[in-house]
């Protein structure tokens, strides 16, 4: 898979994508317009070992649903991400076997190194 999952209304996502020298074979999927599928989410989970690692704990809906005070199972976490696209930590870059999730400084540096090395 060669894809980036992002939110077009997210300035941080746009800034990160614009800062990279992305290859032409990388598909960009705006999760607001084209939700992540169950199969795509399962693929990501296999790469990171847990749906909880894909959960955006800064999303407004996370606070509204008071999820920090709940012990979520993997299945519940998956269902929530599929139901509320903003609960997917983003951006998520997948390029063959490499997966980069989120916008932490470490992740942004790794993305820069991976996509801008040429």
C-alpha angles and dihedrals in degrees: 000000000000108000145123119215110204144146115248091208092055112097091198092056092048092048093051094046092047091051093058133081094228120193119244092242093063112104117215115214119191101209092205092060098031112026120218110263126234090247092051091048091049089051090053091047090054089054096050100027097232140056087216089067087060095050117111104220092184095063117115091232089056089061094039092054090044090230094160088071094050130080101227123201120221090255092051091048091050092049092049093051091049091048097044112036092195089067090071109097106237154260099019116189119193119183113169104297096348119095126184118186129190136352105279117140090250092052093047091051091049090050091050091050094047101044101030099045094102 
